[in-house]
Structure formats: C-alpha cells, structure tokens
Amino acid sequence: MLYLTRKIGESVIINDNIEVTVIDIRGKSIKLGFTFPTDATVLRREIFERIQAENRAAAAGGETLAQAMKNRGQPGRGPFKGDSKPSD
C-alpha cells in the first residue's frame, strides 16, 4: 500500500487520467475530490463488496439451477419431491 501526505488543494494523479484532490480536512474526516474518465467505475468499498457477494450468490444459485435442470427427468434425481421419470 502506498501512503502519501497531501495538504488541502494538493492532488495525486493515477494512470495519467484519474486525479484525487484533498478538498477539506475536519478532525478525522477527509473530503476528497475525484476527476476521472466517464467510463470509469467508482464505488465505495462497502458497496463494491456487497455487489461482489451478491454476484457470487447469484452464480452459485445459477449452478444449483443448472444442476437441478440437468437432473430433471432422471428417476429419483429430480429437484422436487416426487419427481421421477414419467411412466409409459
């Protein structure tokens, strides 16, 4: 991790196109200003982590659904109680 000391009004440049400027400092709180390309995505860490967790849950649910669909029609392997291969 990189640690920098900046004063109000000072900036850092990231990848030639993202600028982070210290706007204000009050006690333990720092207000930052960001200038970045319109195609960049910026999220607070807690939101990013929530999205990642939801994506993992959705992917796991999709795998469960895919397995249930694969097992459908196999005697005794259907996803629902009583599922079995139709009799002739």
PDB file of N, CA, C and O in Angstrom:
ATOM      1  N   MET A   1       0.849  -1.171   0.000  1.00  0.00           N
ATOM      2  CA  MET A   1       0.000   0.000   0.000  1.00  0.00           C
ATOM      3  C   MET A   1       0.896   1.235   0.000  1.00  0.00           C
ATOM      4  O   MET A   1       1.920   1.278   0.682  1.00  0.00           O
ATOM      5  N   LEU A   2       0.500   2.213  -0.758  1.00  0.00           N
ATOM      6  CA  LEU A   2       1.240   3.469  -0.845  1.00  0.00           C
ATOM      7  C   LEU A   2       0.625   4.479   0.113  1.00  0.00           C
ATOM      8  O   LEU A   2      -0.591   4.672   0.109  1.00  0.00           O
ATOM      9  N   TYR A   3       1.440   5.122   0.926  1.00  0.00           N
ATOM     10  CA  TYR A   3       0.987   6.176   1.833  1.00  0.00           C
ATOM     11  C   TYR A   3       1.534   7.503   1.346  1.00  0.00           C
ATOM     12  O   TYR A   3       2.725   7.614   1.057  1.00  0.00           O
ATOM     13  N   LEU A   4       0.686   8.505   1.252  1.00  0.00           N
ATOM     14  CA  LEU A   4       1.090   9.834   0.818  1.00  0.00           C
ATOM     15  C   LEU A   4       0.591  10.863   1.820  1.00  0.00           C
ATOM     16  O   LEU A   4      -0.434  10.671   2.475  1.00  0.00           O
ATOM     17  N   THR A   5       1.318  11.934   1.924  1.00  0.00           N
ATOM     18  CA  THR A   5       0.862  13.070   2.723  1.00  0.00           C
ATOM     19  C   THR A   5       0.514  14.189   1.753  1.00  0.00           C
ATOM     20  O   THR A   5       1.344  14.587   0.936  1.00  0.00           O
ATOM     21  N   ARG A   6      -0.706  14.696   1.841  1.00  0.00           N
ATOM     22  CA  ARG A   6      -1.177  15.769   0.979  1.00  0.00           C
ATOM     23  C   ARG A   6      -1.864  16.804   1.837  1.00  0.00           C
ATOM     24  O   ARG A   6      -2.449  16.468   2.867  1.00  0.00           O
ATOM     25  N   LYS A   7      -1.803  18.038   1.435  1.00  0.00           N
ATOM     26  CA  LYS A   7      -2.492  19.134   2.110  1.00  0.00           C
ATOM     27  C   LYS A   7      -3.719  19.523   1.294  1.00  0.00           C
ATOM     28  O   LYS A   7      -3.868  19.106   0.145  1.00  0.00           O
ATOM     29  N   ILE A   8      -4.590  20.318   1.891  1.00  0.00           N
ATOM     30  CA  ILE A   8      -5.781  20.783   1.177  1.00  0.00           C
ATOM     31  C   ILE A   8      -5.352  21.447  -0.127  1.00  0.00           C
ATOM     32  O   ILE A   8      -4.453  22.288  -0.145  1.00  0.00           O
ATOM     33  N   GLY A   9      -6.010  21.055  -1.217  1.00  0.00           N
ATOM     34  CA  GLY A   9      -5.716  21.591  -2.538  1.00  0.00           C
ATOM     35  C   GLY A   9      -4.678  20.800  -3.310  1.00  0.00           C
ATOM     36  O   GLY A   9      -4.522  21.010  -4.513  1.00  0.00           O
ATOM     37  N   GLU A  10      -3.962  19.893  -2.652  1.00  0.00           N
ATOM     38  CA  GLU A  10      -2.964  19.085  -3.345  1.00  0.00           C
ATOM     39  C   GLU A  10      -3.605  17.820  -3.897  1.00  0.00           C
ATOM     40  O   GLU A  10      -4.609  17.334  -3.378  1.00  0.00           O
ATOM     41  N   SER A  11      -3.001  17.298  -4.966  1.00  0.00           N
ATOM     42  CA  SER A  11      -3.576  16.154  -5.689  1.00  0.00           C
ATOM     43  C   SER A  11      -2.564  15.058  -5.907  1.00  0.00           C
ATOM     44  O   SER A  11      -1.366  15.248  -5.697  1.00  0.00           O
ATOM     45  N   VAL A  12      -3.053  13.910  -6.331  1.00  0.00           N
ATOM     46  CA  VAL A  12      -2.248  12.824  -6.882  1.00  0.00           C
ATOM     47  C   VAL A  12      -2.902  12.423  -8.197  1.00  0.00           C
ATOM     48  O   VAL A  12      -4.118  12.535  -8.350  1.00  0.00           O
ATOM     49  N   ILE A  13      -2.105  11.962  -9.132  1.00  0.00           N
ATOM     50  CA  ILE A  13      -2.583  11.513 -10.435  1.00  0.00           C
ATOM     51  C   ILE A  13      -2.352  10.011 -10.520  1.00  0.00           C
ATOM     52  O   ILE A  13      -1.272   9.521 -10.192  1.00  0.00           O
ATOM     53  N   ILE A  14      -3.378   9.281 -10.964  1.00  0.00           N
ATOM     54  CA  ILE A  14      -3.305   7.827 -11.101  1.00  0.00           C
ATOM     55  C   ILE A  14      -3.553   7.479 -12.570  1.00  0.00           C
ATOM     56  O   ILE A  14      -4.531   7.936 -13.162  1.00  0.00           O
ATOM     57  N   ASN A  15      -2.670   6.675 -13.153  1.00  0.00           N
ATOM     58  CA  ASN A  15      -2.799   6.227 -14.544  1.00  0.00           C
ATOM     59  C   ASN A  15      -3.011   7.362 -15.538  1.00  0.00           C
ATOM     60  O   ASN A  15      -3.732   7.184 -16.520  1.00  0.00           O
ATOM     61  N   ASP A  16      -2.430   8.472 -15.319  1.00  0.00           N
ATOM     62  CA  ASP A  16      -2.482   9.620 -16.230  1.00  0.00           C
ATOM     63  C   ASP A  16      -3.861  10.234 -16.430  1.00  0.00           C
ATOM     64  O   ASP A  16      -3.968  11.268 -17.089  1.00  0.00           O
ATOM     65  N   ASN A  17      -4.925   9.637 -15.883  1.00  0.00           N
ATOM     66  CA  ASN A  17      -6.261  10.181 -16.162  1.00  0.00           C
ATOM     67  C   ASN A  17      -7.197  10.215 -14.959  1.00  0.00           C
ATOM     68  O   ASN A  17      -8.377  10.528 -15.111  1.00  0.00           O
ATOM     69  N   ILE A  18      -6.703   9.904 -13.789  1.00  0.00           N
ATOM     70  CA  ILE A  18      -7.512   9.992 -12.576  1.00  0.00           C
ATOM     71  C   ILE A  18      -6.783  10.917 -11.607  1.00  0.00           C
ATOM     72  O   ILE A  18      -5.623  10.686 -11.264  1.00  0.00           O
ATOM     73  N   GLU A  19      -7.472  11.959 -11.175  1.00  0.00           N
ATOM     74  CA  GLU A  19      -6.885  12.904 -10.233  1.00  0.00           C
ATOM     75  C   GLU A  19      -7.679  12.874  -8.939  1.00  0.00           C
ATOM     76  O   GLU A  19      -8.906  12.969  -8.951  1.00  0.00           O
ATOM     77  N   VAL A  20      -6.975  12.741  -7.822  1.00  0.00           N
ATOM     78  CA  VAL A  20      -7.589  12.755  -6.499  1.00  0.00           C
ATOM     79  C   VAL A  20      -7.042  13.978  -5.768  1.00  0.00           C
ATOM     80  O   VAL A  20      -5.832  14.126  -5.599  1.00  0.00           O
ATOM     81  N   THR A  21      -7.956  14.855  -5.336  1.00  0.00           N
ATOM     82  CA  THR A  21      -7.568  16.107  -4.687  1.00  0.00           C
ATOM     83  C   THR A  21      -8.127  16.148  -3.275  1.00  0.00           C
ATOM     84  O   THR A  21      -9.283  15.787  -3.055  1.00  0.00           O
ATOM     85  N   VAL A  22      -7.317  16.585  -2.317  1.00  0.00           N
ATOM     86  CA  VAL A  22      -7.787  16.795  -0.951  1.00  0.00           C
ATOM     87  C   VAL A  22      -8.562  18.108  -0.947  1.00  0.00           C
ATOM     88  O   VAL A  22      -8.001  19.162  -1.244  1.00  0.00           O
ATOM     89  N   ILE A  23      -9.851  18.048  -0.611  1.00  0.00           N
ATOM     90  CA  ILE A  23     -10.725  19.219  -0.628  1.00  0.00           C
ATOM     91  C   ILE A  23     -10.822  19.856   0.755  1.00  0.00           C
ATOM     92  O   ILE A  23     -10.771  21.078   0.891  1.00  0.00           O
ATOM     93  N   ASP A  24     -10.964  19.005   1.789  1.00  0.00           N
ATOM     94  CA  ASP A  24     -11.162  19.534   3.131  1.00  0.00           C
ATOM     95  C   ASP A  24     -10.724  18.494   4.152  1.00  0.00           C
ATOM     96  O   ASP A  24     -10.787  17.292   3.891  1.00  0.00           O
ATOM     97  N   ILE A  25     -10.283  18.955   5.305  1.00  0.00           N
ATOM     98  CA  ILE A  25      -9.927  18.076   6.420  1.00  0.00           C
ATOM     99  C   ILE A  25     -10.599  18.636   7.663  1.00  0.00           C
ATOM    100  O   ILE A  25     -10.386  19.792   8.029  1.00  0.00           O
ATOM    101  N   ARG A  26     -11.415  17.805   8.310  1.00  0.00           N
ATOM    102  CA  ARG A  26     -12.090  18.208   9.554  1.00  0.00           C
ATOM    103  C   ARG A  26     -11.974  17.069  10.554  1.00  0.00           C
ATOM    104  O   ARG A  26     -12.643  16.045  10.420  1.00  0.00           O
ATOM    105  N   GLY A  27     -11.136  17.249  11.540  1.00  0.00           N
ATOM    106  CA  GLY A  27     -10.937  16.199  12.544  1.00  0.00           C
ATOM    107  C   GLY A  27     -10.366  14.955  11.888  1.00  0.00           C
ATOM    108  O   GLY A  27      -9.299  14.997  11.276  1.00  0.00           O
ATOM    109  N   LYS A  28     -11.089  13.841  12.019  1.00  0.00           N
ATOM    110  CA  LYS A  28     -10.641  12.567  11.440  1.00  0.00           C
ATOM    111  C   LYS A  28     -11.245  12.312  10.070  1.00  0.00           C
ATOM    112  O   LYS A  28     -11.088  11.219   9.524  1.00  0.00           O
ATOM    113  N   SER A  29     -11.928  13.291   9.508  1.00  0.00           N
ATOM    114  CA  SER A  29     -12.603  13.124   8.228  1.00  0.00           C
ATOM    115  C   SER A  29     -11.909  13.944   7.137  1.00  0.00           C
ATOM    116  O   SER A  29     -11.564  15.107   7.343  1.00  0.00           O
ATOM    117  N   ILE A  30     -11.715  13.326   5.993  1.00  0.00           N
ATOM    118  CA  ILE A  30     -11.089  13.989   4.853  1.00  0.00           C
ATOM    119  C   ILE A  30     -12.073  13.958   3.691  1.00  0.00           C
ATOM    120  O   ILE A  30     -12.650  12.913   3.390  1.00  0.00           O
ATOM    121  N   LYS A  31     -12.261  15.094   3.043  1.00  0.00           N
ATOM    122  CA  LYS A  31     -13.108  15.166   1.863  1.00  0.00           C
ATOM    123  C   LYS A  31     -12.193  15.149   0.643  1.00  0.00           C
ATOM    124  O   LYS A  31     -11.302  15.988   0.508  1.00  0.00           O
ATOM    125  N   LEU A  32     -12.425  14.183  -0.242  1.00  0.00           N
ATOM    126  CA  LEU A  32     -11.623  14.033  -1.445  1.00  0.00           C
ATOM    127  C   LEU A  32     -12.458  14.382  -2.663  1.00  0.00           C
ATOM    128  O   LEU A  32     -13.664  14.133  -2.683  1.00  0.00           O
ATOM    129  N   GLY A  33     -11.834  14.950  -3.668  1.00  0.00           N
ATOM    130  CA  GLY A  33     -12.473  15.197  -4.954  1.00  0.00           C
ATOM    131  C   GLY A  33     -11.798  14.338  -6.005  1.00  0.00           C
ATOM    132  O   GLY A  33     -10.575  14.198  -6.000  1.00  0.00           O
ATOM    133  N   PHE A  34     -12.581  13.761  -6.909  1.00  0.00           N
ATOM    134  CA  PHE A  34     -12.059  12.869  -7.939  1.00  0.00           C
ATOM    135  C   PHE A  34     -12.405  13.413  -9.317  1.00  0.00           C
ATOM    136  O   PHE A  34     -13.540  13.818  -9.566  1.00  0.00           O
ATOM    137  N   THR A  35     -11.441  13.421 -10.192  1.00  0.00           N
ATOM    138  CA  THR A  35     -11.669  13.712 -11.600  1.00  0.00           C
ATOM    139  C   THR A  35     -11.224  12.462 -12.352  1.00  0.00           C
ATOM    140  O   THR A  35     -10.079  12.028 -12.224  1.00  0.00           O
ATOM    141  N   PHE A  36     -12.143  11.880 -13.144  1.00  0.00           N
ATOM    142  CA  PHE A  36     -11.835  10.620 -13.814  1.00  0.00           C
ATOM    143  C   PHE A  36     -12.657  10.500 -15.090  1.00  0.00           C
ATOM    144  O   PHE A  36     -13.639  11.223 -15.264  1.00  0.00           O
ATOM    145  N   PRO A  37     -12.264   9.588 -15.992  1.00  0.00           N
ATOM    146  CA  PRO A  37     -12.998   9.405 -17.245  1.00  0.00           C
ATOM    147  C   PRO A  37     -14.429   8.926 -16.985  1.00  0.00           C
ATOM    148  O   PRO A  37     -14.695   8.251 -15.990  1.00  0.00           O
ATOM    149  N   THR A  38     -15.332   9.277 -17.878  1.00  0.00           N
ATOM    150  CA  THR A  38     -16.739   8.901 -17.699  1.00  0.00           C
ATOM    151  C   THR A  38     -16.953   7.393 -17.755  1.00  0.00           C
ATOM    152  O   THR A  38     -17.953   6.903 -17.230  1.00  0.00           O
ATOM    153  N   ASP A  39     -16.039   6.639 -18.380  1.00  0.00           N
ATOM    154  CA  ASP A  39     -16.213   5.184 -18.457  1.00  0.00           C
ATOM    155  C   ASP A  39     -15.653   4.461 -17.234  1.00  0.00           C
ATOM    156  O   ASP A  39     -15.757   3.237 -17.147  1.00  0.00           O
ATOM    157  N   ALA A  40     -15.064   5.191 -16.292  1.00  0.00           N
ATOM    158  CA  ALA A  40     -14.530   4.576 -15.075  1.00  0.00           C
ATOM    159  C   ALA A  40     -15.661   4.337 -14.076  1.00  0.00           C
ATOM    160  O   ALA A  40     -16.622   5.104 -14.016  1.00  0.00           O
ATOM    161  N   THR A  41     -15.535   3.277 -13.303  1.00  0.00           N
ATOM    162  CA  THR A  41     -16.499   2.958 -12.261  1.00  0.00           C
ATOM    163  C   THR A  41     -15.862   3.269 -10.909  1.00  0.00           C
ATOM    164  O   THR A  41     -14.740   2.847 -10.626  1.00  0.00           O
ATOM    165  N   VAL A  42     -16.589   4.010 -10.082  1.00  0.00           N
ATOM    166  CA  VAL A  42     -16.097   4.359  -8.756  1.00  0.00           C
ATOM    167  C   VAL A  42     -17.165   3.966  -7.745  1.00  0.00           C
ATOM    168  O   VAL A  42     -18.304   4.427  -7.823  1.00  0.00           O
ATOM    169  N   LEU A  43     -16.796   3.116  -6.799  1.00  0.00           N
ATOM    170  CA  LEU A  43     -17.721   2.659  -5.764  1.00  0.00           C
ATOM    171  C   LEU A  43     -17.044   2.733  -4.403  1.00  0.00           C
ATOM    172  O   LEU A  43     -15.834   2.534  -4.291  1.00  0.00           O
ATOM    173  N   ARG A  44     -17.835   3.021  -3.366  1.00  0.00           N
ATOM    174  CA  ARG A  44     -17.314   2.890  -2.008  1.00  0.00           C
ATOM    175  C   ARG A  44     -17.045   1.405  -1.768  1.00  0.00           C
ATOM    176  O   ARG A  44     -17.759   0.551  -2.293  1.00  0.00           O
ATOM    177  N   ARG A  45     -16.019   1.095  -0.977  1.00  0.00           N
ATOM    178  CA  ARG A  45     -15.637  -0.304  -0.770  1.00  0.00           C
ATOM    179  C   ARG A  45     -16.804  -1.158  -0.285  1.00  0.00           C
ATOM    180  O   ARG A  45     -16.979  -2.278  -0.764  1.00  0.00           O
ATOM    181  N   GLU A  46     -17.610  -0.655   0.659  1.00  0.00           N
ATOM    182  CA  GLU A  46     -18.702  -1.473   1.200  1.00  0.00           C
ATOM    183  C   GLU A  46     -19.737  -1.808   0.128  1.00  0.00           C
ATOM    184  O   GLU A  46     -20.326  -2.888   0.156  1.00  0.00           O
ATOM    185  N   ILE A  47     -19.961  -0.900  -0.811  1.00  0.00           N
ATOM    186  CA  ILE A  47     -20.896  -1.171  -1.909  1.00  0.00           C
ATOM    187  C   ILE A  47     -20.275  -2.187  -2.861  1.00  0.00           C
ATOM    188  O   ILE A  47     -20.947  -3.127  -3.286  1.00  0.00           O
ATOM    189  N   PHE A  48     -19.001  -2.006  -3.198  1.00  0.00           N
ATOM    190  CA  PHE A  48     -18.291  -2.940  -4.064  1.00  0.00           C
ATOM    191  C   PHE A  48     -18.342  -4.354  -3.489  1.00  0.00           C
ATOM    192  O   PHE A  48     -18.632  -5.309  -4.210  1.00  0.00           O
ATOM    193  N   GLU A  49     -18.061  -4.489  -2.190  1.00  0.00           N
ATOM    194  CA  GLU A  49     -18.067  -5.812  -1.553  1.00  0.00           C
ATOM    195  C   GLU A  49     -19.457  -6.430  -1.553  1.00  0.00           C
ATOM    196  O   GLU A  49     -19.592  -7.638  -1.745  1.00  0.00           O
ATOM    197  N   ARG A  50     -20.506  -5.614  -1.338  1.00  0.00           N
ATOM    198  CA  ARG A  50     -21.872  -6.128  -1.369  1.00  0.00           C
ATOM    199  C   ARG A  50     -22.222  -6.643  -2.773  1.00  0.00           C
ATOM    200  O   ARG A  50     -22.828  -7.706  -2.909  1.00  0.00           O
ATOM    201  N   ILE A  51     -21.847  -5.904  -3.796  1.00  0.00           N
ATOM    202  CA  ILE A  51     -22.108  -6.327  -5.178  1.00  0.00           C
ATOM    203  C   ILE A  51     -21.381  -7.630  -5.474  1.00  0.00           C
ATOM    204  O   ILE A  51     -21.951  -8.537  -6.082  1.00  0.00           O
ATOM    205  N   GLN A  52     -20.122  -7.728  -5.045  1.00  0.00           N
ATOM    206  CA  GLN A  52     -19.361  -8.952  -5.268  1.00  0.00           C
ATOM    207  C   GLN A  52     -20.020 -10.148  -4.579  1.00  0.00           C
ATOM    208  O   GLN A  52     -20.111 -11.225  -5.169  1.00  0.00           O
ATOM    209  N   ALA A  53     -20.477  -9.971  -3.346  1.00  0.00           N
ATOM    210  CA  ALA A  53     -21.143 -11.057  -2.610  1.00  0.00           C
ATOM    211  C   ALA A  53     -22.438 -11.469  -3.313  1.00  0.00           C
ATOM    212  O   ALA A  53     -22.729 -12.660  -3.429  1.00  0.00           O
ATOM    213  N   GLU A  54     -23.214 -10.489  -3.783  1.00  0.00           N
ATOM    214  CA  GLU A  54     -24.454 -10.793  -4.494  1.00  0.00           C
ATOM    215  C   GLU A  54     -24.168 -11.519  -5.803  1.00  0.00           C
ATOM    216  O   GLU A  54     -24.906 -12.429  -6.182  1.00  0.00           O
ATOM    217  N   ASN A  55     -23.102 -11.125  -6.498  1.00  0.00           N
ATOM    218  CA  ASN A  55     -22.727 -11.810  -7.738  1.00  0.00           C
ATOM    219  C   ASN A  55     -22.320 -13.252  -7.473  1.00  0.00           C
ATOM    220  O   ASN A  55     -22.684 -14.153  -8.229  1.00  0.00           O
ATOM    221  N   ARG A  56     -21.556 -13.473  -6.388  1.00  0.00           N
ATOM    222  CA  ARG A  56     -21.170 -14.845  -6.046  1.00  0.00           C
ATOM    223  C   ARG A  56     -22.400 -15.678  -5.703  1.00  0.00           C
ATOM    224  O   ARG A  56     -22.504 -16.832  -6.118  1.00  0.00           O
ATOM    225  N   ALA A  57     -23.334 -15.098  -4.946  1.00  0.00           N
ATOM    226  CA  ALA A  57     -24.553 -15.822  -4.574  1.00  0.00           C
ATOM    227  C   ALA A  57     -25.386 -16.148  -5.812  1.00  0.00           C
ATOM    228  O   ALA A  57     -25.930 -17.246  -5.929  1.00  0.00           O
ATOM    229  N   ALA A  58     -25.481 -15.194  -6.729  1.00  0.00           N
ATOM    230  CA  ALA A  58     -26.253 -15.426  -7.954  1.00  0.00           C
ATOM    231  C   ALA A  58     -25.602 -16.516  -8.803  1.00  0.00           C
ATOM    232  O   ALA A  58     -26.295 -17.354  -9.380  1.00  0.00           O
ATOM    233  N   ALA A  59     -24.271 -16.506  -8.878  1.00  0.00           N
ATOM    234  CA  ALA A  59     -23.565 -17.525  -9.650  1.00  0.00           C
ATOM    235  C   ALA A  59     -23.772 -18.896  -9.025  1.00  0.00           C
ATOM    236  O   ALA A  59     -23.974 -19.879  -9.738  1.00  0.00           O
ATOM    237  N   ALA A  60     -23.723 -18.970  -7.703  1.00  0.00           N
ATOM    238  CA  ALA A  60     -23.940 -20.243  -7.012  1.00  0.00           C
ATOM    239  C   ALA A  60     -25.372 -20.715  -7.232  1.00  0.00           C
ATOM    240  O   ALA A  60     -25.610 -21.907  -7.431  1.00  0.00           O
ATOM    241  N   GLY A  61     -26.319 -19.794  -7.198  1.00  0.00           N
ATOM    242  CA  GLY A  61     -27.718 -20.145  -7.447  1.00  0.00           C
ATOM    243  C   GLY A  61     -27.920 -20.633  -8.868  1.00  0.00           C
ATOM    244  O   GLY A  61     -28.710 -21.546  -9.108  1.00  0.00           O
ATOM    245  N   GLY A  62     -27.217 -20.035  -9.805  1.00  0.00           N
ATOM    246  CA  GLY A  62     -27.298 -20.455 -11.207  1.00  0.00           C
ATOM    247  C   GLY A  62     -26.761 -21.862 -11.391  1.00  0.00           C
ATOM    248  O   GLY A  62     -27.311 -22.649 -12.160  1.00  0.00           O
ATOM    249  N   GLU A  63     -25.669 -22.180 -10.672  1.00  0.00           N
ATOM    250  CA  GLU A  63     -25.109 -23.530 -10.741  1.00  0.00           C
ATOM    251  C   GLU A  63     -26.096 -24.537 -10.164  1.00  0.00           C
ATOM    252  O   GLU A  63     -26.256 -25.631 -10.705  1.00  0.00           O
ATOM    253  N   THR A  64     -26.759 -24.172  -9.069  1.00  0.00           N
ATOM    254  CA  THR A  64     -27.751 -25.054  -8.456  1.00  0.00           C
ATOM    255  C   THR A  64     -28.909 -25.282  -9.409  1.00  0.00           C
ATOM    256  O   THR A  64     -29.375 -26.410  -9.566  1.00  0.00           O
ATOM    257  N   LEU A  65     -29.379 -24.210 -10.051  1.00  0.00           N
ATOM    258  CA  LEU A  65     -30.473 -24.323 -11.010  1.00  0.00           C
ATOM    259  C   LEU A  65     -30.056 -25.179 -12.195  1.00  0.00           C
ATOM    260  O   LEU A  65     -30.827 -26.023 -12.651  1.00  0.00           O
ATOM    261  N   ALA A  66     -28.834 -24.968 -12.702  1.00  0.00           N
ATOM    262  CA  ALA A  66     -28.352 -25.756 -13.836  1.00  0.00           C
ATOM    263  C   ALA A  66     -28.294 -27.235 -13.468  1.00  0.00           C
ATOM    264  O   ALA A  66     -28.677 -28.086 -14.270  1.00  0.00           O
ATOM    265  N   GLN A  67     -27.817 -27.551 -12.262  1.00  0.00           N
ATOM    266  CA  GLN A  67     -27.747 -28.947 -11.824  1.00  0.00           C
ATOM    267  C   GLN A  67     -29.147 -29.526 -11.678  1.00  0.00           C
ATOM    268  O   GLN A  67     -29.384 -30.677 -12.046  1.00  0.00           O
ATOM    269  N   ALA A  68     -30.081 -28.736 -11.142  1.00  0.00           N
ATOM    270  CA  ALA A  68     -31.462 -29.207 -10.993  1.00  0.00           C
ATOM    271  C   ALA A  68     -32.075 -29.491 -12.357  1.00  0.00           C
ATOM    272  O   ALA A  68     -32.779 -30.486 -12.527  1.00  0.00           O
ATOM    273  N   MET A  69     -31.811 -28.623 -13.328  1.00  0.00           N
ATOM    274  CA  MET A  69     -32.348 -28.833 -14.671  1.00  0.00           C
ATOM    275  C   MET A  69     -31.710 -30.058 -15.314  1.00  0.00           C
ATOM    276  O   MET A  69     -32.383 -30.801 -16.029  1.00  0.00           O
ATOM    277  N   LYS A  70     -30.436 -30.274 -15.071  1.00  0.00           N
ATOM    278  CA  LYS A  70     -29.737 -31.437 -15.613  1.00  0.00           C
ATOM    279  C   LYS A  70     -30.319 -32.718 -15.025  1.00  0.00           C
ATOM    280  O   LYS A  70     -30.502 -33.707 -15.735  1.00  0.00           O
ATOM    281  N   ASN A  71     -30.613 -32.694 -13.713  1.00  0.00           N
ATOM    282  CA  ASN A  71     -31.130 -33.880 -13.030  1.00  0.00           C
ATOM    283  C   ASN A  71     -32.600 -34.132 -13.340  1.00  0.00           C
ATOM    284  O   ASN A  71     -33.091 -35.243 -13.141  1.00  0.00           O
ATOM    285  N   ARG A  72     -33.293 -33.135 -13.816  1.00  0.00           N
ATOM    286  CA  ARG A  72     -34.725 -33.264 -14.110  1.00  0.00           C
ATOM    287  C   ARG A  72     -34.901 -34.358 -15.155  1.00  0.00           C
ATOM    288  O   ARG A  72     -34.192 -34.386 -16.161  1.00  0.00           O
ATOM    289  N   GLY A  73     -35.817 -35.229 -14.919  1.00  0.00           N
ATOM    290  CA  GLY A  73     -36.066 -36.306 -15.869  1.00  0.00           C
ATOM    291  C   GLY A  73     -35.284 -37.564 -15.555  1.00  0.00           C
ATOM    292  O   GLY A  73     -35.521 -38.601 -16.176  1.00  0.00           O
ATOM    293  N   GLN A  74     -34.363 -37.506 -14.615  1.00  0.00           N
ATOM    294  CA  GLN A  74     -33.651 -38.703 -14.201  1.00  0.00           C
ATOM    295  C   GLN A  74     -34.386 -39.272 -12.992  1.00  0.00           C
ATOM    296  O   GLN A  74     -34.577 -38.558 -12.008  1.00  0.00           O
ATOM    297  N   PRO A  75     -34.802 -40.528 -13.036  1.00  0.00           N
ATOM    298  CA  PRO A  75     -35.573 -41.105 -11.928  1.00  0.00           C
ATOM    299  C   PRO A  75     -34.872 -40.915 -10.588  1.00  0.00           C
ATOM    300  O   PRO A  75     -33.695 -41.240 -10.427  1.00  0.00           O
ATOM    301  N   GLY A  76     -35.624 -40.380  -9.636  1.00  0.00           N
ATOM    302  CA  GLY A  76     -35.118 -40.213  -8.287  1.00  0.00           C
ATOM    303  C   GLY A  76     -34.103 -39.084  -8.135  1.00  0.00           C
ATOM    304  O   GLY A  76     -33.545 -38.912  -7.052  1.00  0.00           O
ATOM    305  N   ARG A  77     -33.849 -38.307  -9.197  1.00  0.00           N
ATOM    306  CA  ARG A  77     -32.830 -37.260  -9.122  1.00  0.00           C
ATOM    307  C   ARG A  77     -33.422 -35.885  -9.380  1.00  0.00           C
ATOM    308  O   ARG A  77     -32.684 -34.903  -9.452  1.00  0.00           O
ATOM    309  N   GLY A  78     -34.732 -35.796  -9.519  1.00  0.00           N
ATOM    310  CA  GLY A  78     -35.351 -34.505  -9.804  1.00  0.00           C
ATOM    311  C   GLY A  78     -35.208 -33.544  -8.642  1.00  0.00           C
ATOM    312  O   GLY A  78     -34.955 -33.973  -7.516  1.00  0.00           O
ATOM    313  N   PRO A  79     -35.366 -32.251  -8.892  1.00  0.00           N
ATOM    314  CA  PRO A  79     -35.179 -31.257  -7.848  1.00  0.00           C
ATOM    315  C   PRO A  79     -36.338 -31.144  -6.876  1.00  0.00           C
ATOM    316  O   PRO A  79     -36.215 -30.494  -5.837  1.00  0.00           O
ATOM    317  N   PHE A  80     -37.483 -31.778  -7.203  1.00  0.00           N
ATOM    318  CA  PHE A  80     -38.652 -31.643  -6.354  1.00  0.00           C
ATOM    319  C   PHE A  80     -39.099 -33.008  -5.840  1.00  0.00           C
ATOM    320  O   PHE A  80     -38.947 -34.028  -6.512  1.00  0.00           O
ATOM    321  N   LYS A  81     -39.656 -32.997  -4.625  1.00  0.00           N
ATOM    322  CA  LYS A  81     -40.140 -34.227  -4.008  1.00  0.00           C
ATOM    323  C   LYS A  81     -41.146 -34.897  -4.943  1.00  0.00           C
ATOM    324  O   LYS A  81     -42.063 -34.246  -5.444  1.00  0.00           O
ATOM    325  N   GLY A  82     -40.975 -36.173  -5.171  1.00  0.00           N
ATOM    326  CA  GLY A  82     -41.900 -36.895  -6.003  1.00  0.00           C
ATOM    327  C   GLY A  82     -41.521 -36.866  -7.478  1.00  0.00           C
ATOM    328  O   GLY A  82     -42.163 -37.540  -8.284  1.00  0.00           O
ATOM    329  N   ASP A  83     -40.514 -36.118  -7.846  1.00  0.00           N
ATOM    330  CA  ASP A  83     -40.090 -36.094  -9.241  1.00  0.00           C
ATOM    331  C   ASP A  83     -39.593 -37.454  -9.645  1.00  0.00           C
ATOM    332  O   ASP A  83     -38.831 -38.089  -8.916  1.00  0.00           O
ATOM    333  N   SER A  84     -39.999 -37.885 -10.754  1.00  0.00           N
ATOM    334  CA  SER A  84     -39.497 -39.142 -11.309  1.00  0.00           C
ATOM    335  C   SER A  84     -39.762 -39.108 -12.801  1.00  0.00           C
ATOM    336  O   SER A  84     -40.448 -38.219 -13.306  1.00  0.00           O
ATOM    337  N   LYS A  85     -39.209 -40.088 -13.499  1.00  0.00           N
ATOM    338  CA  LYS A  85     -39.401 -40.186 -14.939  1.00  0.00           C
ATOM    339  C   LYS A  85     -40.843 -40.578 -15.207  1.00  0.00           C
ATOM    340  O   LYS A  85     -41.365 -41.488 -14.563  1.00  0.00           O
ATOM    341  N   PRO A  86     -41.499 -39.902 -16.153  1.00  0.00           N
ATOM    342  CA  PRO A  86     -42.901 -40.260 -16.442  1.00  0.00           C
ATOM    343  C   PRO A  86     -43.003 -41.717 -16.880  1.00  0.00           C
ATOM    344  O   PRO A  86     -42.150 -42.234 -17.602  1.00  0.00           O
ATOM    345  N   SER A  87     -44.069 -42.358 -16.423  1.00  0.00           N
ATOM    346  CA  SER A  87     -44.273 -43.760 -16.799  1.00  0.00           C
ATOM    347  C   SER A  87     -44.966 -43.823 -18.149  1.00  0.00           C
ATOM    348  O   SER A  87     -45.670 -42.896 -18.549  1.00  0.00           O
ATOM    349  N   ASP A  88     -44.750 -44.943 -18.846  1.00  0.00           N
ATOM    350  CA  ASP A  88     -45.369 -45.140 -20.174  1.00  0.00           C
ATOM    351  C   ASP A  88     -46.749 -45.724 -20.061  1.00  0.00           C
ATOM    352  O   ASP A  88     -47.407 -45.952 -21.076  1.00  0.00           O
TER     353      ASP A  88
END
